[in-house]
Amino acid sequence: MAYDVTFIPGDGTGPELAEATRRVLEATGVEFNWDRREAGIDEYEKHGNPFTDETLASLRRTGVGIKGPTTTPVGSGFRSVNVLLRKELDLYACIRPCKAYDGVRTRFPETDIVIVRENTEDLYVGIEFERGTEDNAALRAKLAELGATVRDDAGISIKPISDFGSERIVRAAFDYAIAQGRRRVTAAHKANIMKFTDGLFLEVARRVAGDYPQIEFEDRIIDNLCNQLVTRPEEYDVIVMPNLYGDIVSDLGAGMIGGLGLAGGANIGTEAAVFEATHGSAPKHAGKNRMNPTALMLSGVYLLDHLEEREAARRMENALASVIRRGEKVTYDLKPTRDDPSAVGTSQFADAVIEEMNA
Ligand code: NAD
């Protein structure tokens, strides 16, 4: 049976990374009917919209997509494809495994953690009041009535965290831990300072943990977590957190495992699941066949797991790990120096992974 999967190459370096990933996914022997859909800045320049309803309809129909990165220009009124996708498809759980493969240069070779980031709430909801505006003044006046003084030259961003949003992300973390044979979930927060938002998140996390007695549960204050991740990463397993901390700790995790070229991920929601790398479109490298496709390929491994093609997923992951461990046919970022002449390109890296899978 062939799986219907929406294939979004993206822009910048996205199309070359997506093509390399598509070839490796097909080489596993699992069959796909790719529904190719465009999104990103090229689409915006052609049609005035970075993202069409057909792309959304395709994702709703197939329920699963793989996506190359897309550019979000700063200050152009251009809507972020990623924010739009998360909102439209309610992709509430962002799952980013960070495992240091042998052969990668990192100071944290024991790292094998999974970051579970809430994707829909927190300071990312976009409820903001620009300084000097009437709405800002009205909000500050209301706050003053309630006994809270805010300077009149302050901008204000609102941080909503709900019981509903916290419960479903914490459940996603525990369900993931069970499905992947993990032993512990840590909830990260700043409940000592933000008692009614992070405090609520922690209260819900403790409540949900009670339903999963087979998995250990603990919590950490976010600053302490960051310190401990770089001093004893081996003590951490699955870590669940609200949106902003999850965004920041994802890049910390990527750095710990050898760089953005190695960090894949999944956005899982009620209507669909979209698999994509943590990194962006790195536009200045576009078209050079230079970037590391591992992050998107690992996202492809998670896609196979999602489809319950577990044997193919392990074969693809093992082949990737072998190519990285040998360190010969790898991209520049995995070489001892960035100008190493023996570095291979994106598509040659894909060839090496396919060769390894067929060996
Ligand atoms: P970026 O992740 O695109 O690139 C930053 C640097 O990281 C690159 O210059 C490169 O040195 C390194 N890097 C990234 N991907 C790599 C890879 N596959 N192999 C090797 N090295 C890699 O971040 P940026 O420059 O801040 O963002 C560029 C654009 O991407 C922005 O428009 C941003 O909004 C967008 N973005 C998109 C996504 C997404 O589509 N999911 C995520 C993050 C950023």
Residues whose N, C-alpha, C, O or C-beta is under 5 A from the ligand:
A	BS01	NAD	G68 P69 T70 T71 T72 P73 N82 L260 G261 A277 T278 H279 G280 S281 A282 M291 N292 D333
